């Protein structure tokens, strides 16, 4: 599920169709299918923790639920189950931070960890509003995330590279 999501996203970025201000129909189809599958998994076994599916499988589940933007109830349920999994050391705290912030953002609330970004007026991206921003880096450090300024710079550099790749597709570096 994660590989397909990433593949479709990469294709849309390459075509310059991902960030157009609307939910791309190809991405929507992937997310709808993934939502049904991950909901069934969560209802059957709870959070797929590392002892059951390994670190990669657990991280992939977090990625899929994070991208379940069409189903806020699924994401809220994911927060509940992921909270339990983190407490049992079955999942990484950073995964819970990402999903918690995503849910708060979708509800129009300030985020806690500064993991969710929006387009900045001057170009690039900036964090969605953060509750108690003066202590955000402490919260980020506690869950294994880099400082907010460092992460914001990384995301802006990544976005600039994506734009350059779209403007001159033949100039991409291949490895």
C-alpha positions in Angstrom: 0.0 0.0 0.0 2.8 2.4 0.9 4.8 1.6 -2.2 1.8 2.2 -4.5 1.0 5.5 -2.7 4.6 6.7 -3.1 4.8 5.6 -6.7 1.6 7.4 -7.7 2.7 10.5 -5.8 6.2 10.5 -7.5 4.5 10.1 -10.9 2.2 13.0 -10.2 5.1 15.2 -9.0 7.1 14.3 -12.1 4.1 15.3 -14.3 3.6 18.5 -12.2 0.1 17.4 -11.2 0.4 16.8 -7.5 0.3 20.3 -6.1 -2.5 21.8 -8.2 -4.8 22.9 -5.4 -7.2 19.9 -5.9 -7.1 16.3 -4.8 -5.8 14.4 -7.8 -8.2 11.6 -8.9 -5.4 9.1 -9.2 -4.3 9.7 -5.7 -7.9 9.6 -4.5 -8.3 6.1 -5.9 -5.2 4.9 -4.2 -6.2 6.4 -0.9 -9.7 5.0 -1.0 -8.4 1.5 -1.6 -5.8 1.8 1.1 -8.3 3.2 3.5 -10.6 0.1 3.1 -7.6 -2.3 3.5 -6.0 -0.6 6.6 -9.4 -0.2 8.3 -10.0 -3.9 8.0 -6.5 -4.6 9.4 -7.0 -2.2 12.3 -10.4 -3.8 13.1 -9.0 -7.3 12.9 -5.7 -7.0 14.8 -5.4 -3.5 16.1 -2.2 -1.6 15.3 0.2 -3.7 13.2 3.1 -3.3 15.6 6.8 -4.2 15.0 6.6 -7.6 16.7 3.9 -8.7 14.2 4.9 -7.0 11.0 8.5 -5.7 11.7 9.6 -2.1 11.7 9.0 -1.6 8.0 5.4 -3.0 8.1 4.7 -0.9 11.2 6.0 2.3 9.6 4.1 1.5 6.4 0.9 1.3 8.4 1.6 4.7 9.9 2.2 6.1 6.4 -1.1 4.7 5.1 -3.1 6.0 8.0 -1.4 9.4 7.8 -2.5 9.6 4.2 -6.1 8.5 4.9 -7.3 12.1 4.6 -10.6 11.0 3.1 -11.4 9.2 6.4 -10.9 11.4 9.5 -12.6 8.7 11.7 -10.0 6.2 10.5 -7.2 8.6 11.4 -8.6 9.3 14.8 -8.9 5.5 15.4 -5.3 5.2 14.2 -4.2 7.8 16.9 -5.9 5.6 19.6 -4.4 2.4 18.4 -1.0 3.9 17.7 -1.0 5.5 21.2 -1.3 2.0 22.7 1.3 0.6 20.4 3.8 3.3 21.3 3.2 2.7 25.0 4.0 -1.0 24.4 7.1 -0.1 22.3 5.5 -1.6 19.2 5.7 1.7 17.2 7.9 4.8 17.1 6.7 7.9 18.9 7.5 10.0 15.9 4.7 8.1 14.0 2.2 9.1 16.6 3.4 12.7 16.5 2.8 12.8 12.7 -0.6 11.3 12.9 -1.7 13.4 15.9 -0.7 16.6 14.1 -2.4 15.5 10.9 -5.7 15.0 12.8 -5.4 18.3 14.7 -4.7 20.1 11.5 -7.7 18.6 9.7 -9.9 19.6 12.7 -8.6 23.2 12.4 -6.6 23.0 15.6 -3.0 24.0 16.3 -0.6 21.0 16.0 1.7 19.9 18.8 4.9 18.8 17.0 5.1 20.9 13.9 5.0 18.0 11.5 2.3 19.3 9.1 3.0 22.0 6.6 1.1 24.3 4.3 2.2 26.6 1.4 3.9 29.8 2.5 2.8 33.1 1.0 6.3 33.8 0.0 6.7 30.4 -1.6 7.8 27.1 -0.2 6.2 25.7 2.9 5.7 26.6 6.5 4.3 24.7 9.5 0.6 24.7 10.2 0.1 26.8 13.4 1.7 25.2 16.4 0.4 25.2 20.0 3.0 26.6 22.4 5.6 27.1 19.6 8.3 28.1 22.1 8.5 24.5 23.3 7.9 22.7 20.0 11.6 21.6 19.6 11.5 20.0 23.1 8.4 18.0 22.1 10.0 17.1 18.8 13.2 15.9 20.5 11.2 13.8 22.9 9.7 11.8 20.0 12.9 11.6 17.9 12.2 14.4 15.4 14.8 17.0 14.3 14.4 20.7 15.2 11.6 22.4 13.4 13.8 25.0 11.6 16.1 22.2 10.3 13.1 20.2 9.1 11.4 23.2 7.5 14.7 24.0 5.6 14.9 20.4 4.4 11.3 20.4 3.1 11.8 23.7 1.3 15.0 22.5 -0.3 13.1 19.3 -1.4 10.3 21.3 -2.8 12.6 23.5 -4.8 14.3 20.4 -6.2 10.9 19.0 -7.2 10.1 22.2 -9.0 13.4 22.2 -10.8 12.8 18.6 -11.9 9.4 19.5 -13.3 10.8 22.5 -15.1 13.6 20.5 -16.7 12.9 16.8 -16.4 16.0 15.7 -18.3 18.2 17.4 -15.6 17.3 14.9 -12.9 20.2 13.1 -11.3 19.9 9.3 -11.6 21.6 6.8 -9.4 
